[in-house]
């Protein structure tokens, strides 16, 4: 019998490597998909519209809010970010594990709306490593890095509202741990 679809809320301070972790997880499992969020943030050079995000205008975003097109949304670092309802429903219907890679406020809303969802918070090995990774990315201005570090401190204080905390020190160890969590949760979900 096919598995029932499952929703996973996955959060991490930015610079924690969540995209790399997710990418590696997708190489290991073929039942995992990502919900593509909508955002009003400026597209980065290495990002593809419709793959990384749906890059839309403030007006388009507000239209989605007003027409129940989003499961949740938030304003982060001056931009809107939200989870389109349609993509998540489709993935769940197809029996996939749908990852919502979102920040804390949205994650809290999803946990309240969907108490059966699985929640995972990814932690950096240390604050110093996080700052180094953020700078190494070379995509953000000094002001943006400072903003993101401030947000990261705040976000990490919420780690305990998530069912699972996983440290991203060694990529393979981290991905294995998440893989095991998913196997266990799938067993419960389909029991
Ligand atoms: P970034 O600008 O680095 O791509 O994302 C900034 C933050 O917004 C990250 O913590 C990311 O997980 C979060 N985010 C991305 N999409 C969504 C979304 O649809 N909803 C919420 N609440 N947060 C999101």
Boltz pocket constraint, residues with backbone or C-beta under 6 A from the ligand:
constraints:
  - pocket:
      binder: B
      contacts: [[A, 10], [A, 11], [A, 12], [A, 13], [A, 14], [A, 37], [A, 38], [A, 41], [A, 72], [A, 73], [A, 74], [A, 76], [A, 81], [A, 82], [A, 83], [A, 84], [A, 101], [A, 102], [A, 103], [A, 104], [A, 105], [A, 106], [A, 107]]
      max_distance: 6.0
